[in-house]
Amino acid sequence: MAQCKMCNGTGVVFTTSDGDGKNPWKSTHPVPCPNCKGTGKV
């Protein structure tokens, strides 16, 4: 389970799967993050 690093306005967080964690928004593996309300914080 990926941690909620960044959230977009849709309540979905994009995390990197390659482990670099430098471009979380560029990830192709979006996971639901209900704890993020579009504020960018968990």
N, CA, C and O atoms as a Tripos MOL2 file, in Angstrom:
@<TRIPOS>MOLECULE
protein
  168   167    42     0     0
PROTEIN
NO_CHARGES

@<TRIPOS>ATOM
      1 N           0.8410   -1.2090    0.0000 N.3       1 MET1
      2 CA          0.0000    0.0000    0.0000 C.3       1 MET1
      3 C           0.8740    1.2570    0.0000 C.2       1 MET1
      4 O           1.7180    1.4570    0.8730 O.2       1 MET1
      5 N           0.6440    2.0690   -0.9850 N.am      2 ALA2
      6 CA          1.4250    3.2980   -1.0800 C.3       2 ALA2
      7 C           0.9010    4.3280   -0.0910 C.2       2 ALA2
      8 O          -0.2990    4.4010    0.1750 O.2       2 ALA2
      9 N           1.7980    5.1030    0.4370 N.am      3 GLN3
     10 CA          1.3890    6.1650    1.3430 C.3       3 GLN3
     11 C           0.8610    7.3370    0.5490 C.2       3 GLN3
     12 O           1.1840    7.5020   -0.6280 O.2       3 GLN3
     13 N           0.0460    8.1520    1.1960 N.am      4 CYS4
     14 CA         -0.5200    9.3120    0.5260 C.3       4 CYS4
     15 C           0.4850   10.4540    0.5430 C.2       4 CYS4
     16 O           0.6200   11.1580    1.5440 O.2       4 CYS4
     17 N           1.1820   10.6330   -0.5610 N.am      5 LYS5
     18 CA          2.2150   11.6640   -0.6130 C.3       5 LYS5
     19 C           1.6650   12.9820   -1.1310 C.2       5 LYS5
     20 O           1.8390   14.0300   -0.5090 O.2       5 LYS5
     21 N           1.0020   12.9170   -2.2710 N.am      6 MET6
     22 CA          0.4170   14.1360   -2.8360 C.3       6 MET6
     23 C          -0.9770   13.8180   -3.3250 C.2       6 MET6
     24 O          -1.2580   12.6960   -3.7480 O.2       6 MET6
     25 N          -1.8490   14.8070   -3.2670 N.am      7 CYS7
     26 CA         -3.2160   14.6030   -3.7190 C.3       7 CYS7
     27 C          -3.5830   15.6550   -4.7370 C.2       7 CYS7
     28 O          -3.1720   16.8120   -4.6400 O.2       7 CYS7
     29 N          -4.3660   15.2350   -5.7190 N.am      8 ASN8
     30 CA         -4.9350   16.2300   -6.6200 C.3       8 ASN8
     31 C          -6.3490   16.5290   -6.1600 C.2       8 ASN8
     32 O          -6.7950   16.0070   -5.1380 O.2       8 ASN8
     33 N          -7.0470   17.3540   -6.8940 N.am      9 GLY9
     34 CA         -8.3690   17.7870   -6.4520 C.3       9 GLY9
     35 C          -9.4140   16.6890   -6.4880 C.2       9 GLY9
     36 O         -10.5400   16.9000   -6.0400 O.2       9 GLY9
     37 N          -9.0620   15.5080   -7.0170 N.am     10 THR10
     38 CA        -10.0440   14.4560   -7.1530 C.3      10 THR10
     39 C          -9.9900   13.4740   -5.9960 C.2      10 THR10
     40 O         -10.7340   12.4940   -5.9760 O.2      10 THR10
     41 N          -9.1150   13.7290   -5.0340 N.am     11 GLY11
     42 CA         -9.0050   12.8280   -3.8990 C.3      11 GLY11
     43 C          -8.1900   11.5980   -4.2210 C.2      11 GLY11
     44 O          -8.2570   10.5960   -3.5110 O.2      11 GLY11
     45 N          -7.4110   11.6730   -5.3060 N.am     12 VAL12
     46 CA         -6.5550   10.5530   -5.6720 C.3      12 VAL12
     47 C          -5.1040   10.9740   -5.5450 C.2      12 VAL12
     48 O          -4.7190   12.0600   -5.9790 O.2      12 VAL12
     49 N          -4.3110   10.1160   -4.9530 N.am     13 VAL13
     50 CA         -2.8880   10.4340   -4.8010 C.3      13 VAL13
     51 C          -2.0710    9.6190   -5.7860 C.2      13 VAL13
     52 O          -2.3250    8.4310   -5.9870 O.2      13 VAL13
     53 N          -1.0840   10.2660   -6.3990 N.am     14 PHE14
     54 CA         -0.2170    9.5770   -7.3330 C.3      14 PHE14
     55 C           1.1500    9.3830   -6.6980 C.2      14 PHE14
     56 O           1.8060   10.3490   -6.3070 O.2      14 PHE14
     57 N           1.5760    8.1230   -6.5970 N.am     15 THR15
     58 CA          2.8710    7.8620   -5.9970 C.3      15 THR15
     59 C           3.7500    7.1110   -6.9770 C.2      15 THR15
     60 O           3.2560    6.3560   -7.8140 O.2      15 THR15
     61 N           5.0540    7.3200   -6.8710 N.am     16 THR16
     62 CA          5.9650    6.6500   -7.7790 C.3      16 THR16
     63 C           6.1420    5.2050   -7.3650 C.2      16 THR16
     64 O           6.1480    4.8850   -6.1760 O.2      16 THR16
     65 N           6.2860    4.3380   -8.3480 N.am     17 SER17
     66 CA          6.4510    2.9230   -8.0560 C.3      17 SER17
     67 C           7.9070    2.5080   -8.2430 C.2      17 SER17
     68 O           8.2740    1.3620   -7.9820 O.2      17 SER17
     69 N           8.7410    3.4600   -8.7040 N.am     18 ASP18
     70 CA         10.1350    3.1240   -8.9490 C.3      18 ASP18
     71 C          10.9990    3.4190   -7.7340 C.2      18 ASP18
     72 O          12.1830    3.0830   -7.7100 O.2      18 ASP18
     73 N          10.4070    4.0440   -6.7310 N.am     19 GLY19
     74 CA         11.1260    4.2350   -5.4730 C.3      19 GLY19
     75 C          11.8900    5.5400   -5.3770 C.2      19 GLY19
     76 O          12.4490    5.8500   -4.3240 O.2      19 GLY19
     77 N          11.9280    6.3320   -6.4810 N.am     20 ASP20
     78 CA         12.6710    7.5810   -6.3830 C.3      20 ASP20
     79 C          11.8570    8.6560   -5.6660 C.2      20 ASP20
     80 O          12.4050    9.5000   -4.9570 O.2      20 ASP20
     81 N          10.5530    8.6110   -5.8630 N.am     21 GLY21
     82 CA          9.6800    9.5240   -5.1380 C.3      21 GLY21
     83 C           9.8680   10.9730   -5.5060 C.2      21 GLY21
     84 O           9.4220   11.8580   -4.7770 O.2      21 GLY21
     85 N          10.5280   11.2380   -6.6350 N.am     22 LYS22
     86 CA         10.8130   12.6240   -6.9910 C.3      22 LYS22
     87 C           9.7010   13.2460   -7.8180 C.2      22 LYS22
     88 O           9.5160   14.4630   -7.8020 O.2      22 LYS22
     89 N           8.9580   12.4120   -8.5430 N.am     23 ASN23
     90 CA          7.8920   12.9300   -9.3950 C.3      23 ASN23
     91 C           6.5910   12.1760   -9.1580 C.2      23 ASN23
     92 O           6.1220   11.4550  -10.0390 O.2      23 ASN23
     93 N           6.0020   12.3370   -7.9710 N.am     24 PRO24
     94 CA          4.7920   11.5920   -7.6300 C.3      24 PRO24
     95 C           3.6270   11.8930   -8.5580 C.2      24 PRO24
     96 O           2.7470   11.0550   -8.7520 O.2      24 PRO24
     97 N           3.6210   13.0910   -9.1310 N.am     25 TRP25
     98 CA          2.5180   13.4470  -10.0120 C.3      25 TRP25
     99 C           2.6460   12.7830  -11.3680 C.2      25 TRP25
    100 O           1.6770   12.7260  -12.1250 O.2      25 TRP25
    101 N           3.8380   12.2770  -11.6860 N.am     26 LYS26
    102 CA          4.0770   11.6680  -12.9900 C.3      26 LYS26
    103 C           3.7710   10.1810  -12.9820 C.2      26 LYS26
    104 O           3.9050    9.5100  -14.0050 O.2      26 LYS26
    105 N           3.3600    9.6630  -11.8320 N.am     27 SER27
    106 CA          3.1470    8.2280  -11.6960 C.3      27 SER27
    107 C           1.9870    7.7380  -12.5400 C.2      27 SER27
    108 O           1.0270    8.4690  -12.7820 O.2      27 SER27
    109 N           2.0840    6.4990  -12.9830 N.am     28 THR28
    110 CA          0.9900    5.8940  -13.7380 C.3      28 THR28
    111 C           0.2170    4.9310  -12.8550 C.2      28 THR28
    112 O          -0.5850    4.1340  -13.3430 O.2      28 THR28
    113 N           0.4600    5.0060  -11.5560 N.am     29 HIS29
    114 CA         -0.2060    4.1020  -10.6270 C.3      29 HIS29
    115 C          -0.9710    4.8890   -9.5740 C.2      29 HIS29
    116 O          -0.5250    4.9810   -8.4310 O.2      29 HIS29
    117 N          -2.1270    5.4630   -9.9450 N.am     30 PRO30
    118 CA         -2.9250    6.2150   -8.9860 C.3      30 PRO30
    119 C          -3.6100    5.2950   -7.9770 C.2      30 PRO30
    120 O          -4.1020    4.2280   -8.3450 O.2      30 PRO30
    121 N          -3.6430    5.6930   -6.7380 N.am     31 VAL31
    122 CA         -4.3340    4.9160   -5.7190 C.3      31 VAL31
    123 C          -5.2930    5.8250   -4.9560 C.2      31 VAL31
    124 O          -4.9990    7.0050   -4.7630 O.2      31 VAL31
    125 N          -6.4280    5.2960   -4.5210 N.am     32 PRO32
    126 CA         -7.3970    6.0960   -3.7860 C.3      32 PRO32
    127 C          -6.8030    6.6120   -2.4850 C.2      32 PRO32
    128 O          -6.0710    5.9010   -1.7960 O.2      32 PRO32
    129 N          -7.1280    7.8600   -2.1570 N.am     33 CYS33
    130 CA         -6.6400    8.4200   -0.9060 C.3      33 CYS33
    131 C          -7.7480    9.2470   -0.2730 C.2      33 CYS33
    132 O          -7.7400   10.4740   -0.3670 O.2      33 CYS33
    133 N          -8.7040    8.5800    0.3740 N.am     34 PRO34
    134 CA         -9.8770    9.2600    0.9240 C.3      34 PRO34
    135 C          -9.5260   10.2440    2.0300 C.2      34 PRO34
    136 O         -10.3170   11.1370    2.3330 O.2      34 PRO34
    137 N          -8.3450   10.0950    2.6410 N.am     35 ASN35
    138 CA         -7.9480   10.9910    3.7120 C.3      35 ASN35
    139 C          -7.4650   12.3370    3.1790 C.2      35 ASN35
    140 O          -7.2850   13.2820    3.9470 O.2      35 ASN35
    141 N          -7.2560   12.4240    1.8620 N.am     36 CYS36
    142 CA         -6.8200   13.6840    1.2770 C.3      36 CYS36
    143 C          -8.0110   14.3790    0.6580 C.2      36 CYS36
    144 O          -8.6800   13.8240   -0.2140 O.2      36 CYS36
    145 N          -8.2730   15.5750    1.1000 N.am     37 LYS37
    146 CA         -9.4530   16.3080    0.6390 C.3      37 LYS37
    147 C          -9.0700   17.4020   -0.3470 C.2      37 LYS37
    148 O          -9.7030   18.4570   -0.3810 O.2      37 LYS37
    149 N          -8.0230   17.1550   -1.1600 N.am     38 GLY38
    150 CA         -7.6000   18.1630   -2.1150 C.3      38 GLY38
    151 C          -6.7450   19.2340   -1.4750 C.2      38 GLY38
    152 O          -6.4870   20.2740   -2.0810 O.2      38 GLY38
    153 N          -6.3030   18.9850   -0.2470 N.am     39 THR39
    154 CA         -5.4980   19.9810    0.4480 C.3      39 THR39
    155 C          -4.0200   19.6720    0.3000 C.2      39 THR39
    156 O          -3.1760   20.4900    0.6650 O.2      39 THR39
    157 N          -3.6950   18.4940   -0.2340 N.am     40 GLY40
    158 CA         -2.3100   18.1050   -0.3790 C.3      40 GLY40
    159 C          -1.7360   17.5640    0.9130 C.2      40 GLY40
    160 O          -0.5410   17.2830    1.0100 O.2      40 GLY40
    161 N          -2.6050   17.4210    1.9110 N.am     41 LYS41
    162 CA         -2.1430   16.8820    3.1940 C.3      41 LYS41
    163 C          -2.9920   15.6810    3.5770 C.2      41 LYS41
    164 O          -4.1530   15.5670    3.1840 O.2      41 LYS41
    165 N          -2.3820   14.7800    4.3580 N.am     42 VAL42
    166 CA         -3.1050   13.5860    4.7730 C.3      42 VAL42
    167 C          -4.0420   13.9310    5.9180 C.2      42 VAL42
    168 O          -4.7510   13.0590    6.4210 O.2      42 VAL42
@<TRIPOS>BOND
     1     1     2 1
     2     2     3 1
     3     3     4 2
     4     3     5 am
     5     5     6 1
     6     6     7 1
     7     7     8 2
     8     7     9 am
     9     9    10 1
    10    10    11 1
    11    11    12 2
    12    11    13 am
    13    13    14 1
    14    14    15 1
    15    15    16 2
    16    15    17 am
    17    17    18 1
    18    18    19 1
    19    19    20 2
    20    19    21 am
    21    21    22 1
    22    22    23 1
    23    23    24 2
    24    23    25 am
    25    25    26 1
    26    26    27 1
    27    27    28 2
    28    27    29 am
    29    29    30 1
    30    30    31 1
    31    31    32 2
    32    31    33 am
    33    33    34 1
    34    34    35 1
    35    35    36 2
    36    35    37 am
    37    37    38 1
    38    38    39 1
    39    39    40 2
    40    39    41 am
    41    41    42 1
    42    42    43 1
    43    43    44 2
    44    43    45 am
    45    45    46 1
    46    46    47 1
    47    47    48 2
    48    47    49 am
    49    49    50 1
    50    50    51 1
    51    51    52 2
    52    51    53 am
    53    53    54 1
    54    54    55 1
    55    55    56 2
    56    55    57 am
    57    57    58 1
    58    58    59 1
    59    59    60 2
    60    59    61 am
    61    61    62 1
    62    62    63 1
    63    63    64 2
    64    63    65 am
    65    65    66 1
    66    66    67 1
    67    67    68 2
    68    67    69 am
    69    69    70 1
    70    70    71 1
    71    71    72 2
    72    71    73 am
    73    73    74 1
    74    74    75 1
    75    75    76 2
    76    75    77 am
    77    77    78 1
    78    78    79 1
    79    79    80 2
    80    79    81 am
    81    81    82 1
    82    82    83 1
    83    83    84 2
    84    83    85 am
    85    85    86 1
    86    86    87 1
    87    87    88 2
    88    87    89 am
    89    89    90 1
    90    90    91 1
    91    91    92 2
    92    91    93 am
    93    93    94 1
    94    94    95 1
    95    95    96 2
    96    95    97 am
    97    97    98 1
    98    98    99 1
    99    99   100 2
   100    99   101 am
   101   101   102 1
   102   102   103 1
   103   103   104 2
   104   103   105 am
   105   105   106 1
   106   106   107 1
   107   107   108 2
   108   107   109 am
   109   109   110 1
   110   110   111 1
   111   111   112 2
   112   111   113 am
   113   113   114 1
   114   114   115 1
   115   115   116 2
   116   115   117 am
   117   117   118 1
   118   118   119 1
   119   119   120 2
   120   119   121 am
   121   121   122 1
   122   122   123 1
   123   123   124 2
   124   123   125 am
   125   125   126 1
   126   126   127 1
   127   127   128 2
   128   127   129 am
   129   129   130 1
   130   130   131 1
   131   131   132 2
   132   131   133 am
   133   133   134 1
   134   134   135 1
   135   135   136 2
   136   135   137 am
   137   137   138 1
   138   138   139 1
   139   139   140 2
   140   139   141 am
   141   141   142 1
   142   142   143 1
   143   143   144 2
   144   143   145 am
   145   145   146 1
   146   146   147 1
   147   147   148 2
   148   147   149 am
   149   149   150 1
   150   150   151 1
   151   151   152 2
   152   151   153 am
   153   153   154 1
   154   154   155 1
   155   155   156 2
   156   155   157 am
   157   157   158 1
   158   158   159 1
   159   159   160 2
   160   159   161 am
   161   161   162 1
   162   162   163 1
   163   163   164 2
   164   163   165 am
   165   165   166 1
   166   166   167 1
   167   167   168 2
@<TRIPOS>SUBSTRUCTURE
     1 MET1         2 RESIDUE 1 A MET
     2 ALA2         6 RESIDUE 1 A ALA
     3 GLN3        10 RESIDUE 1 A GLN
     4 CYS4        14 RESIDUE 1 A CYS
     5 LYS5        18 RESIDUE 1 A LYS
     6 MET6        22 RESIDUE 1 A MET
     7 CYS7        26 RESIDUE 1 A CYS
     8 ASN8        30 RESIDUE 1 A ASN
     9 GLY9        34 RESIDUE 1 A GLY
    10 THR10       38 RESIDUE 1 A THR
    11 GLY11       42 RESIDUE 1 A GLY
    12 VAL12       46 RESIDUE 1 A VAL
    13 VAL13       50 RESIDUE 1 A VAL
    14 PHE14       54 RESIDUE 1 A PHE
    15 THR15       58 RESIDUE 1 A THR
    16 THR16       62 RESIDUE 1 A THR
    17 SER17       66 RESIDUE 1 A SER
    18 ASP18       70 RESIDUE 1 A ASP
    19 GLY19       74 RESIDUE 1 A GLY
    20 ASP20       78 RESIDUE 1 A ASP
    21 GLY21       82 RESIDUE 1 A GLY
    22 LYS22       86 RESIDUE 1 A LYS
    23 ASN23       90 RESIDUE 1 A ASN
    24 PRO24       94 RESIDUE 1 A PRO
    25 TRP25       98 RESIDUE 1 A TRP
    26 LYS26      102 RESIDUE 1 A LYS
    27 SER27      106 RESIDUE 1 A SER
    28 THR28      110 RESIDUE 1 A THR
    29 HIS29      114 RESIDUE 1 A HIS
    30 PRO30      118 RESIDUE 1 A PRO
    31 VAL31      122 RESIDUE 1 A VAL
    32 PRO32      126 RESIDUE 1 A PRO
    33 CYS33      130 RESIDUE 1 A CYS
    34 PRO34      134 RESIDUE 1 A PRO
    35 ASN35      138 RESIDUE 1 A ASN
    36 CYS36      142 RESIDUE 1 A CYS
    37 LYS37      146 RESIDUE 1 A LYS
    38 GLY38      150 RESIDUE 1 A GLY
    39 THR39      154 RESIDUE 1 A THR
    40 GLY40      158 RESIDUE 1 A GLY
    41 LYS41      162 RESIDUE 1 A LYS
    42 VAL42      166 RESIDUE 1 A VAL
